[in-house]
Amino acid sequence: MPYEPPTYGWPGLTMRLTLRALVNPRLAVDLLRTAWAFRRRGWLTRVPFLPLPDATYLRWRMYTAYADEKAVPPVEDVIGFARWRRETMGV
């Protein structure tokens, strides 16, 4: 089935994931650990001093997953990845 982009952008994805995490503490932990793993290395030495993913890496991840470097993943894909990461990596 071809990828159909969500109608929301990255801020919308973040809001939807935050709302889901508020009602499910286990999911909140999974999402926080996943976000921490994706942080840019050396983030403390670069403005804006936030543990955000590197833009080039994020574009590459979206291209390899959805064949579109500007893709925004569906909420269920992010949740599934975070749970898979916990279950397979034991984190």
C-alpha positions in Angstrom: 0.0 0.0 0.0 1.5 3.4 -1.0 2.4 5.9 1.6 -0.3 8.6 2.2 1.1 11.6 4.0 -0.8 12.7 7.1 -2.6 16.0 6.9 -0.6 17.4 9.8 3.1 18.4 10.0 5.7 17.7 12.6 4.1 20.0 15.2 0.8 18.1 14.7 2.6 14.8 15.1 4.2 16.0 18.3 0.9 17.2 19.7 -0.9 13.9 18.8 1.9 11.8 20.4 1.9 14.0 23.5 -1.8 13.5 23.9 -1.5 9.8 23.5 1.4 9.7 26.0 -0.6 11.6 28.6 -3.1 8.8 28.8 -0.6 6.0 28.6 2.5 6.3 30.8 4.3 3.3 29.3 4.0 4.8 25.9 5.3 8.1 27.3 8.4 6.4 28.5 8.8 4.6 25.1 8.5 7.8 23.2 10.9 9.7 25.4 13.5 7.0 25.1 13.1 6.9 21.4 13.3 10.7 21.1 16.5 10.7 23.2 18.1 8.0 21.0 17.4 10.2 17.9 19.0 13.3 19.3 21.8 15.0 17.4 25.2 14.2 18.9 26.8 17.3 20.4 23.5 19.0 20.8 24.7 20.9 23.9 27.3 22.7 21.8 25.0 23.9 19.0 22.2 26.5 19.0 19.3 26.0 19.9 20.7 23.7 22.6 17.9 21.2 22.4 18.2 17.5 22.0 16.6 17.5 18.5 17.5 15.0 15.7 19.9 16.1 13.0 17.9 17.4 10.0 20.0 15.5 7.4 19.6 12.2 9.4 15.9 12.8 9.8 15.4 13.4 6.0 17.4 10.2 5.3 15.2 8.2 7.7 12.0 9.6 6.1 13.3 8.8 2.6 14.3 5.2 3.5 10.9 4.6 5.2 8.5 6.5 3.0 10.5 7.3 -0.2 10.0 11.0 0.6 12.5 13.0 2.6 9.8 15.5 3.5 7.4 12.8 4.9 5.8 13.1 8.3 5.2 9.6 9.8 1.8 8.6 10.9 1.2 8.5 14.6 0.7 4.7 14.6 4.1 4.2 12.9 5.9 6.2 15.5 4.1 4.4 18.4 4.8 1.0 16.7 8.5 1.9 16.3 8.8 3.0 19.9 7.2 -0.2 21.2 9.3 -2.3 18.9 12.4 -0.6 20.1 11.5 -1.4 23.7 10.6 -5.0 23.0 13.6 -5.9 20.8 16.3 -3.8 22.4 15.2 -4.1 26.0 15.2 -0.3 26.6 
